[in-house]
Amino acid sequence: MRRERWLVVGGGVGGIAGAWLLARAGHEVTLVEAGSELGRASRSISHQGFELDFGCHLFGNDSQASTGILRALLEGEIAECHAQPAAISDGVLCENTELPDLSSVGEAGIEAMREAAAVNGPRPSHLREWLERRHGEPIGTALAARAKKMWRVDLDELDPDARHAGPFRRVRVANDEEARRLKQDPALDRRIAVRRDAAAPGPATRAEGPVSTRSFYPGQGSMGGFSRAARRVLEKADVTLRLGCTADTLDTRGSDAELRIDGGERILADRVLWARGLPELEPCLHGTRELTGRVQGVPMTVYWFVVDHDRQGPHAWVNDWDAEDCLFRASFPARYGAPRRADGKAVVCCEVPTLASEEPWTEPLANAVRVLEEIRRHGLVTGEADLLHHMRMPRTYQLPRVGYREAAASLIKSLARDSRVCVPEEWRFTSSGSITATARALQEVGGI
C-alpha cells in the first residue's frame, strides 16, 4: 500500500477511529477538529468534583472490529457494564429493557406485524410509514407516539433513515415467554424483542481481550477519559492534531486536496476522510447549504443531580416513554464505571428533549423541580437530591428530514467521481456503528 497524506475532518468517534486506522496502515495523517478536545459528544466537563458526560454514553460491544478499535483508543482500560437498563411505560417500570411496553396492541397487533413482514414494497416516504411497514399499523402508530417524545417532531416529517437513531427495529409486545414462542416464526424473529441480561456476553465477546458484557465504559471513569486517552493514542501514532480549527473550504480540483481553515491557512493532502457528514461538507466543497435545512436538530436540556450513592436505583439508565413526563432518560454513571466523589456522592443525569418554545428550554431552572419530582415518583432516586448543573444543548440528535436523500443526490454523485474524498455512510448514531461505517468506507477506497 502506497503511503499517502490523509486529512481527517471531524474529531468525533468515527473521525478518531479513522485517523487511528489510517496511521496504523502507515499513512501520514492530520486530523482537524473545530472543538478544543477530541470526542465531540463523547467527552465530559469537570464540575464540583465530578466529570459530567453529556447524557448517557456507553460503548456497545457490537462487533469484534469496533470493540477492538475502542479498546486500543482507550489504551486497554475498559469498565464492563454489569448494570441493567429499564423502561417506564404507563407508569410501570420494567427491568432489563430500554424499549416501551406495547403489549396493549394484543393479538391483532401481532397479526398485523406478521402480515406486514410478508410484504415487500417501495422505499417508504417517511419514518412513520417505515414503522408501519415493518411492524404493522397498530404497532407503528404506537411507536410513532413514543418516538415523538424522544425527538419532539412528527415522524411523517423525517426520512426513514432516521430510524437508526432510535431503538425501533425490535419491539416488546409480549412477556418474555410468549415473545420467545412468537420468535419461532421467522417473519417475527427480527421484529420482536426479548429482555436480555445486560451483563450477558455481547455479540463481540472477547474482542481483542476480555470484554464480556454487552456494553462498556472508559476505564478512566468518564467520556472525558476516552477523549484524553484517544488523544494520547493518536499522538503516539504520529497523527497531527489541529484542534480548535474550523474547516472553511475544501478544493479538490488541483493535484492536491486543499482544505482552508480559520479563514486562510492551507492544509494539503492526497486524500480526505470527511467525518462530519454531508451537511457540513456541502458548504465547504460547493459553497451551498441546501442540506442544512433538511436536517432536524433536537434541542435538549440536560440536568445533573447529586445524590447519595446508595440512594440511586440499580439501573445503568432508564428510558421514560410516558408522554405526560418531560424526562426521557435518566442515567446513573456510578453504576457503569464513573467514580463517586470523595464524599460518597454520585450523579444522576437527566435528559429532557424539548422545543425552543417549551419550559425546559425557556425556564430550565423552574423545570428542574418537575424533573426531580418525576425521578422520585418513579423510584429512580430516594432521599435528598440537589441540582448540580444544567445545560441547554441546541442540537443533540440530528435527523434527516423528508427530502434529504433527494437533496443530497447531486453531492453524492459528485463524490463518486472524486475518489479523493471519502465520506462514511451517514446516520450511524452509535459509536460502534460510526466506527464500522468509517472502517468500511476506508476499506472500499483502499485506505486501509
N, C-alpha and C positions, 0 to 999 in steps of 0.2 A: 504494500500500500504506500502510495506517494505521500510524503509529509506535506501538509498544506497549512496555510494560515486560516484558521477558523475564527469567526466573530460570533459570539453568542449574545443575543439581545434579550434580556429578561433574566432576573435572578430569583425567580420562584423555584419551586422544587424541580419542575421539568427542566428549566434552564441550568440549574446547578448540576443535575444528573447528566444532561447533555454535555456540559463543559468537562465533567469528570471522564465520561466515556471517550470523548474526543482526545483528551490529554493522554488517557491510558492507551489509546491507539497510536500515539506518537505524534500527534499534530501540535502545532503552535496555536494556543487558544487565548483569546481575550474575551472576557465577559463584561458586558455593560449593563448596569442596573441603575434605575433612577433613584431608588431608595438608598439610604446611608448604610443599610445592612442587607445581607442576603436573606432570602426566605419569603419575602412579601408577607402573606398571611401566616406563614409558618415561622413566626418569631414571637417575641414577647416584649413587654415593657416592665421595668422594675418600679415597684410602688410599695412603700412602707413595709419592707422586708419580704415581699412576695415578688415572684416573676409571674406576670399575668399573661396567659395566652389569649389570643383574640377569638375566644369561643372554644368549642370542644374540638381539639385537634389530636387525633391519634393516627398512626400509620397502620394500614391494613396489611396483613400477612397474606397477600393475594396471589403472588407468584414467586417462584424461586428467583427470577431475574430481578424483579423490583425490590424484593426484600434484601437480596444480596447487595444491590446498589445502595440502599438505605443504610444497611449495616456498615458499609465502607464509609459513607458520608458521616455516620455517627461515630466513627473510629471504634466500632465494635461495641459501643456502650448502649445497651438496649434494656429497657424495663418492660418485661412481659405484662400484659394487662389481663389479670385474672378476674377483675370486677365485671359485673354484667350490666347491660343496658336494661331499660324498662320503658314502657309507653303508657300514657294515660289516654283512655277513651271513655267518654260518657262518665267521667268522674272516677273511673276504676283504674287502678294501677296494675299493669300486668308485667310480671317479671320476665327478664331474659328475652326481650324482643324490643326493637325500636319501631315496629310497624303498628299502624292503627288497627283496632279490632273492627272488622267488617262482617262479623258473623250474623249481623241482623239481616243481611241480604238473603239468607236461608237457601233452601234447595233451588228456588227459582233463579237466584243469582249465580249459583254454581253451574246450573244447567246452561244459563246464558253464556258463561265463560267457556263451557265445553263447546257450544255452538260457534262462538267467536274464534276459538282456536282452530276450527276446521276451515276457516275462510281466509284466503289469500287475496288481498285487494291492492289497489294502487297506494302509493305513499300517502299517509293521512295529511290533511292540510293544516292541522294544528294539534296541540298536545292533548286536548280533551278528546279529540277523535282517536288519537293513538291509544289512549287509555281504554276507550270503549271498544276499539278493535281488538285489543289484547285481552281484556278481561270481561267483555260484555258490558252492556249499557248500565245495569244496576250498580255493578262494582265500579265501573268507570266514573259514573256520576258521584258516587260516594268518595272516591279518591280525589276527584277534582276539587271537592269542598275542602278536603284536608290539605291539598297542595296549595290552595289559595291562602290558607292561613300561613303556610310556610313562606310563600313568595309574595303575597299581597297583590296578586294580579290574576285576572280571569285567564283560564288556560286556553281558551279559544284565541287569545292574543299571542300565544307562544308557539314557536316552531317545535315540531316533535322531538328534535334533538335536545330540547331542554329536559327530557326525561332522565338524562344521565345525572342531573343534579339532585335527584330525589330517590328515595327507596321505594320505587313503584313497579319494579319488574315482577316482584312476587307480592302476594297479598295474604293476609291472615283472615280466613273466612270460616274457620272451624277450630275446635280444640285439637290438640296435637294428635290424639289417637285417630280422630276422624280425618285429619289432614293427611296423615300417613296412608290411610286407606285410599283417599282420593288421589294421592300422588302415584298410585299404581297405574292410573290411566296416563299414558304417555302425553296426551294432549294437555293434561293439567299439571304434570310434574314440574315444568319450568315456570309455572304461574302461581302455585300455592306454596306458602311458607310454613315451615315447622320451626318452632322455637329450638334454638341450639345453644349449648353451653358456650359462653364467651371464652372460657378457659380451655375449651376443647381444641385439638390441633386444627390449624387453619390449612388452606389449600397448599401453602408453601412451607409446611412444617420442615424445620431443619434446613432451611435455605442458607448455605454457606455458614452454618453454625446453629446452635440450639435456640431457635425461636419457635416455641411450641404452642403459642396461643394465636387466636385469630387476629389480634391487633397488638400493637406495642407502642412504646413511648420512648422519647430520648432518655437514655440512662443519666444524662446530665441534669434531668429534673424539670425541663421546660422546653418549649419550642425555641426559645432563645438559645438553649443549649445546642439544639440542632443547627441553628444559624451560625453559631460560633464554631462548632465542630466542622461544619461544611466549609467554612472559610479556611480553617487550618488545612483541611484535606486538599482543597483546590490550590492553595498557595504552595503546599508541599509538592503538588503535581506540576508546578510552574505555570499555572494559569494566571494570566494578568487580570487583576480585578480593577474595574473602573466603576466604583460605587459613587452614587450621588450625581450621575451623569445622565442627562436627558437626550434621547435619540431624536434628532430633528429631521434629517433627510437620509434616504438610502438610494444610492445611484449605482445601478449595475450595468450601465451602458458601455463603460470603458473596459480596459483589460483587467482592472481590479474592481471589486465591490468596494464602494466608498460610503462610509457612514459618517455623517457630520453630527457632532454632539455639542451641546451647550452653546449653540449659536455660531460655531465656526470650526472647531478642531476636527481634523480628519483622522479617521481610522481606516486603514486599507486592509483588505482580506481577499483570499481566494474564494472563500465560501462563507455563507451566513446561515446560522441556525436562529430563526426568529421564534422565540419562545414567549411572545407576548400576545399572540392571537392576531387574526386578520384585521379587526377594527383598529388596532394600533399600527399595523403595517401599512394600511391603505394611505393615510396622510403622509407617511414618510416616503413611500415609494411613488405614489401618484399625485399627492397634493390634494386629495379629495377626502371627504368624511361621510360618505353615504352610509357606511356600515355602522357608524356610531349611533345613528338614530334607529338602527334595527336591533339594538341590544337593550334589554330591560335590566336596569340596576335595581337591586332591592336594598333600601335603607334599613339599618338595624341599629337599635340601641342596646348596648351590652352593659350589664351590671355585674359587679363583683361584690359579694357579701362575705364578711368574716364571721366564722362560726367556730365553736369548739370542735375539735376533730371528731370526738365521739358523739356529736350532736347532728351529724350529717348522715344521710342514708348510706346503704352499702353499694349503691349503683355507680357505674362509671359515668353514665349520662341517662337522662330521662327525656323523652320526647312527649310533649303535651299537645295532643291533637284536638282538644276541645276548643270550639270556636269562641266560647264565652271567656276563655282565659287569654290574656295577652302574651303570656310566656309561651315560647315554642320549645326551647331546650334549656335544661339545667344540667350542668356538668360538674363533676367533683374530682378535680385533678389529683388530689391526695390519694384517691382510690386507684389511680393508674400510674403513679410514678412521681408526682410532684412532692417535694418535701413540705412538711409542716414548718411553720415559723417557730422561732426559738421558744415562744410562749405556749406552744401546742395548738395554736390556731391554724385553721385551714380556710381555703377559699372555695366558695360556690360561685360559678359563673353562670349567668342567666342571659339568654339571647332572646330579644324581642324584635322580630321583623315588623316593620311599620311603614307608614306613608309619611311624607313630609308634612302633611296637614294634621296628623294624629298626635295625641297627647304624648306617647312615648318619645316622639321626636321634638315636639314643641315645648313640653314640660317634663323633661326626663326625671328630674328630682321628685316631682309630685307623683309620677308614675312608679317610682321605686317602691313606694308604700304598697301599691297594688301587687307588684311582682313578689314582694316579700310575703304578703298575705297568701298568694297562690302557692308558693313553695311550702309554706307552713300548712296550709289546708290539705295539701296532698301528702303531707308527712315526709317531705324530702329533707327538711331540717326541723329540729325541735329546739326549744330554748332560745337564748339570746342570739341575734344575728344583726350585724351592723353593716350599713353600706360603706364599702371601702373606696370604690371608684366607679365611675361610669364613663362611657364613651359613645358618641354618635358616629356611626360609620355610614357615609352616604351611599356606598356601593359595595355590598358584600357578595351575594350571589349575583352573577351576571349571566343572563339568559338570552338566547336568541329569540327574537320576535318573529312572527309570521312575516315572510318575505325576505328573511335574512339570507337564506340559501340562494335565492334568485339574485339578490343584490351582490352577493359575493362571487357569482359565477364568473364574471369577466376577470376579476383579480386572480381567482384560482386558475383560470385558463392561461393567463399571462405567466403565472408561476410555473406552470407545467412546461412552458417553453424556455424557462431560465433555470437550469439545474443548479445555479449557484446559490439560490435562496431556498432553504429547507424549512418548511413550516409543518410541525406535527399536527395530527388530527385534532380538531377543536372539541370543546365542550366535554373534556375529561376532568371531572371535578374532584376526584380523589387523588392523593399523592401517588399511589401505585398506578392509577390509570394514566396520569400525566407522564410518569416515568416510562411506562410501557409504550405510550404513543410516541414519545421522543426517541426512544431506542429504535422503534420500528422505522420511523422516518429517517434516521441516520443510516440504518442498515440499507434501506431502499436506495439511498443515493451514494452508497459506498463509503460513507464517512467512518464507519466502524466495522 
